[in-house]
Amino acid sequence: MAYLGDKDYAHGSTAQLGVLLVNLGTPDAPEPAAVRRYLAEFLWDPRIIELPRPLWWLILNGVILRIRPRRSARAYRQVWTDEGSPLLVLTQQLATKLETELKGVLPGPLQVALGMTYGNPSIASAMTQLRAAGVRRLLVLPLYPQYSATTTGSVFDRVAAQLQRTRWLPEFRFITAYHDEALYIEALATRLEQHWQAHGRGERLLFSFHGIPRRYLDNGDPYHCHCHKTARLVAERLGLADDDWALSFQSRVGREEWLRPYTDETLAQWGKARLKSVDVICPGFAADCLETLEEIAMENAERFGESGGGELRYVPALNDGADHVSLLATLIRRHVAGWPEASQGWDADEIAQAAADSRERALALGARQ
């Protein structure tokens, strides 16, 4: 194996703290070929589909990748912007603002890099960027407030695969969930209050989370419990009565049972009950994407109306809002506590001199650079 970092280290380099921000990913373009590449990578992940590989290979390549890319490409075109994929654009903006925020509060050198579990920019490319910048302490923050092996677990697998190829490992920390963080709950509640002030309050509020197969829960995945706790805490913060809100799960595929109740069925029932207006928020999505902008705001809004309901108002994700940046920065600061770059005793001049002295000693001992 050719290990990363074999020959590119320069003695006397100043170490940095790195934050790897990770989101799910997106196709490079809203076209069938690009969507097929993306889906092939995404759906082949054994964390996503827990079936025997030979069987799943036949299903994936013989059926799904022959049919789904064209249909999904049409959906992606519904939400694509001049700048590109909403998920990528919004997450890049979040990463940029987060780096600015952290550099304003942490004394030592720091760099934030964005990687996607699937597609581009990849986790591998982001970690290469951080390594080249001299990052010796690495914090990984998957943008999934509620833990699931299908999301956060997959991020860990990709990061670990890169670290296995690294000769000189960085100090390493990993945030697994923040579903009940006070600032996260407050940010969601504030987003809803702002939406109600601008548009009025709907007759009912729906918290819609991405679904996973029911057997994943039965096998020990805590995602279902994390989702329920998030929704409950936000409802309590807003003072909602039990019949003012509900929780559901969206985006199911295949014939297997997924977490219930299902979002589409819930909205159809509300439509039949002739509700005039409902608000839907998707707390599990850090940035708006296909599943929120097309599946909820378009497809399910239409389903609600066709079932007899009135208006479905989608409440945007936290995206790159100031409250989102603040909560992530606070979370990061807590998890990097104790590292030199986060210490108030950091002295840039002292560190630079120590690095120069280290280089001189290394050269005297015969180092090449």
C-alpha positions in Angstrom: 0.0 0.0 0.0 1.2 3.5 -0.8 0.5 5.6 2.3 -0.6 9.2 2.1 1.9 11.7 3.4 5.0 9.5 2.9 7.2 12.3 1.6 5.4 15.6 1.7 5.9 16.6 5.3 8.1 19.7 5.9 9.8 20.0 9.3 8.9 23.2 11.0 5.4 23.3 9.7 2.8 24.8 12.1 0.1 22.3 12.9 -3.5 23.3 12.3 -6.8 22.2 13.7 -9.2 20.9 10.9 -12.9 20.5 10.9 -14.4 18.1 8.3 -18.0 19.0 7.6 -19.9 16.2 5.9 -23.3 16.1 4.1 -24.9 13.3 2.1 -24.0 14.4 -1.5 -25.6 15.1 -4.8 -25.2 14.3 -8.5 -22.8 16.5 -10.5 -25.7 17.4 -12.8 -29.4 16.8 -13.2 -28.9 14.4 -16.0 -29.4 10.6 -16.1 -25.8 9.7 -16.5 -24.7 11.8 -13.6 -27.6 10.6 -11.4 -26.7 7.0 -12.3 -23.1 7.4 -11.1 -24.3 9.0 -7.9 -27.0 6.4 -7.2 -24.6 3.6 -8.0 -22.2 4.8 -5.3 -25.0 5.7 -2.8 -27.0 2.5 -3.1 -24.0 0.2 -3.1 -23.0 1.3 0.4 -23.8 -1.7 2.7 -24.8 0.7 5.4 -27.7 1.9 3.2 -28.9 -1.5 1.9 -28.3 -4.4 4.3 -28.7 -7.2 1.8 -26.3 -9.9 0.7 -24.0 -8.3 -1.9 -24.6 -10.8 -4.8 -28.3 -10.5 -4.5 -28.3 -6.7 -4.2 -25.8 -6.4 -7.1 -28.3 -8.1 -9.4 -31.2 -5.9 -8.2 -29.2 -2.7 -8.3 -27.6 -3.2 -11.7 -30.4 -5.3 -13.3 -33.4 -3.1 -12.3 -32.8 0.0 -10.2 -30.0 1.7 -12.2 -31.9 1.0 -15.4 -35.0 2.8 -14.3 -34.5 5.2 -11.5 -31.7 7.6 -12.9 -34.0 9.1 -15.6 -36.9 9.5 -13.2 -34.7 11.0 -10.5 -33.0 13.3 -13.0 -36.4 14.9 -13.8 -36.9 15.5 -10.1 -33.5 17.1 -9.7 -34.2 19.4 -12.6 -37.2 20.7 -10.7 -34.9 22.1 -7.9 -31.6 22.7 -9.7 -30.4 26.3 -9.6 -28.0 28.4 -11.8 -25.3 27.8 -9.1 -25.9 24.1 -9.1 -27.4 21.6 -6.6 -29.2 23.3 -3.7 -27.7 20.9 -1.2 -24.2 21.5 -2.4 -24.5 25.3 -2.7 -26.2 25.8 0.7 -23.7 23.4 2.5 -20.8 25.2 0.9 -22.2 28.6 2.1 -22.6 27.1 5.6 -19.0 25.8 5.6 -17.7 29.2 4.6 -19.6 31.0 7.3 -18.7 28.4 9.9 -15.0 28.8 9.2 -15.3 32.6 9.5 -17.2 32.2 12.8 -14.7 29.7 14.3 -11.6 31.8 13.2 -13.2 34.7 15.2 -13.4 32.7 18.4 -10.6 30.2 18.4 -7.1 31.5 18.9 -5.1 29.0 16.8 -5.0 28.2 13.1 -8.0 26.4 11.7 -9.4 25.2 8.4 -12.9 23.9 7.6 -13.3 21.5 4.6 -16.5 20.2 3.1 -16.8 16.6 2.0 -19.8 14.6 0.7 -20.3 10.9 1.6 -21.3 10.3 -2.0 -20.4 12.4 -5.1 -18.2 15.5 -5.1 -16.4 17.0 -3.3 -15.7 13.6 -1.7 -14.6 13.0 1.8 -11.3 11.7 0.4 -10.6 15.0 -1.4 -11.6 17.0 1.7 -9.2 15.0 3.9 -6.4 15.4 1.4 -7.0 19.1 1.5 -6.8 19.2 5.3 -3.7 17.0 5.4 -1.9 19.3 2.8 -2.8 22.3 5.0 -0.9 20.7 8.0 -3.9 19.6 10.0 -2.7 17.5 12.9 -6.0 17.5 14.9 -9.2 16.6 13.1 -12.8 16.9 14.2 -15.4 15.3 11.9 -19.0 16.8 12.0 -21.6 14.9 10.0 -24.5 17.2 9.3 -27.0 14.7 10.6 -28.5 15.8 13.9 -30.2 12.3 14.5 -27.8 9.4 14.4 -28.3 6.5 12.0 -25.9 3.9 10.8 -27.1 4.7 7.3 -25.9 8.3 7.5 -23.4 9.1 10.4 -22.1 5.5 10.3 -21.4 5.8 6.6 -19.4 9.0 7.2 -17.3 7.2 9.8 -16.6 4.3 7.3 -15.4 6.7 4.7 -13.2 8.7 7.1 -11.7 5.5 8.5 -10.9 4.2 5.0 -8.9 7.4 4.4 -7.2 7.2 7.7 -6.2 3.6 7.0 -4.2 5.0 4.1 -2.5 7.6 6.2 1.0 7.0 7.6 0.9 9.8 10.3 -2.5 9.8 11.8 -4.0 13.0 13.2 -5.6 13.3 16.6 -9.2 12.5 15.9 -12.6 13.2 17.3 -16.0 12.5 15.8 -19.5 14.0 16.6 -22.2 11.3 16.3 -25.4 13.3 17.0 -26.8 16.6 18.3 -30.6 15.9 18.1 -31.3 17.3 21.6 -28.8 20.1 21.7 -30.5 23.2 23.2 -29.3 25.5 20.4 -30.5 23.1 17.8 -33.9 22.9 19.3 -34.0 26.7 19.7 -33.0 27.2 16.1 -35.8 25.0 14.8 -38.3 26.6 17.1 -37.2 30.1 16.0 -37.4 29.1 12.3 -41.0 28.0 12.9 -41.9 31.2 14.7 -40.5 33.3 12.0 -42.4 31.3 9.4 -45.6 31.7 11.3 -45.0 35.5 11.7 -44.6 35.8 7.9 -47.3 33.4 6.7 -49.6 32.7 9.6 -49.8 29.4 11.5 -51.3 26.4 9.8 -53.9 24.2 11.4 -51.4 21.5 12.1 -47.6 21.1 12.1 -45.8 18.0 10.7 -42.2 17.0 11.5 -41.1 14.9 8.5 -37.9 12.9 8.8 -36.2 10.7 6.3 -37.2 7.1 6.8 -35.2 3.9 7.2 -36.3 0.3 7.0 -38.1 -0.8 10.2 -35.8 -3.7 10.7 -32.9 -1.3 11.1 -34.7 0.0 14.2 -35.4 -3.6 15.4 -31.6 -4.3 15.0 -30.6 -1.4 17.3 -30.4 1.8 15.2 -31.3 4.7 17.6 -32.5 7.0 14.7 -36.3 6.5 15.4 -35.8 7.6 19.1 -33.6 10.6 18.2 -36.3 11.9 15.7 -39.1 11.6 18.3 -37.0 13.4 20.9 -36.2 16.3 18.5 -39.8 16.7 17.6 -41.0 16.5 21.2 -38.5 19.1 22.4 -39.4 21.5 19.7 -43.1 21.1 20.3 -42.6 21.7 24.1 -40.5 24.8 23.3 -43.4 26.1 21.2 -46.0 25.2 23.7 -47.9 23.0 21.2 -50.8 20.7 22.3 -50.5 17.0 21.3 -53.1 17.4 18.6 -51.4 20.5 17.1 -48.5 18.4 15.6 -47.4 15.0 14.4 -44.3 13.2 13.3 -43.8 11.1 10.1 -41.1 9.5 7.9 -40.6 10.2 4.2 -38.7 8.9 1.2 -39.4 5.2 1.5 -38.6 2.9 -1.4 -39.3 -0.7 -2.2 -41.9 -3.1 -0.6 -40.2 -3.5 2.8 -41.8 -1.9 5.8 -40.1 1.4 6.8 -40.5 3.5 9.9 -44.2 4.7 10.3 -46.2 6.7 10.0 -45.4 7.6 6.4 -45.4 11.3 5.4 -47.4 10.8 2.2 -50.1 8.8 4.0 -50.3 11.3 6.8 -50.8 14.2 4.5 -53.4 12.3 2.5 -55.3 11.7 5.7 -55.1 15.3 6.6 -56.3 16.3 3.2 -59.3 14.0 3.6 -60.0 15.7 6.9 -60.2 19.0 4.9 -57.5 20.8 6.8 -57.1 24.2 5.1 -53.4 24.6 5.8 -50.5 22.6 7.2 -46.9 23.5 7.9 -44.2 20.9 7.3 -40.6 21.1 8.6 -37.9 18.5 8.0 -35.5 18.8 11.0 -33.2 16.0 9.9 -32.0 17.9 6.8 -29.3 20.5 7.6 -29.7 22.0 4.1 -32.5 22.0 1.6 -32.3 19.4 -1.1 -34.3 17.1 -3.4 -36.1 15.5 -0.5 -37.3 18.8 0.9 -37.8 21.1 -2.1 -39.2 18.5 -4.5 -40.6 15.7 -2.4 -42.2 17.8 0.3 -42.8 21.3 -1.2 -43.9 20.0 -4.6 -44.9 16.3 -4.6 -46.5 16.0 -1.2 -48.1 19.5 -1.4 -49.8 18.3 -4.6 -50.9 15.0 -2.8 -52.3 17.0 0.1 -54.4 19.2 -2.2 -55.6 16.3 -4.3 -56.8 14.5 -1.2 -59.0 17.5 -0.3 -56.6 19.7 1.7 -55.8 23.3 1.2 -52.3 24.8 1.3 -49.1 23.0 2.4 -46.4 25.4 3.5 -42.9 24.0 3.6 -40.7 25.6 6.3 -37.1 25.9 5.0 -34.2 24.1 6.6 -31.7 25.9 8.8 -29.3 26.1 5.8 -26.6 28.8 6.3 -28.7 30.9 8.7 -26.9 32.7 11.6 -28.5 30.5 14.2 -27.4 27.4 12.4 -23.8 28.7 12.2 -23.9 29.6 15.8 -25.1 26.2 17.1 -22.5 24.3 15.0 -19.7 26.6 16.1 -20.7 26.1 19.7 -20.9 22.3 19.2 -17.4 22.3 17.6 -15.9 24.5 20.3 -17.1 22.0 22.9 -15.6 19.1 21.1 -12.2 20.6 20.4 -11.7 21.7 24.0 -8.3 20.8 25.3 -6.6 20.9 21.9 -3.8 23.6 21.6 -5.5 25.6 18.8 -8.6 26.0 21.0 -6.6 27.0 24.1 -6.5 30.6 25.2 -2.9 30.1 25.9 -2.1 29.9 22.2 0.7 32.3 21.3 1.3 32.6 17.5 4.8 34.0 17.8 5.8 31.4 20.4 4.5 28.6 18.2 6.2 30.0 15.1 9.5 30.2 17.0 9.1 26.6 18.3 8.5 25.4 14.7 11.6 27.2 13.4 13.7 25.7 16.2 12.3 22.3 15.4 13.2 22.6 11.8 16.8 23.6 12.6 17.2 20.6 14.8 15.7 18.3 12.2 18.0 19.6 9.5 21.0 19.2 11.8 20.0 15.5 12.2 19.9 15.0 8.5 16.3 15.6 7.5 15.8 16.2 3.8 13.4 19.2 4.3 
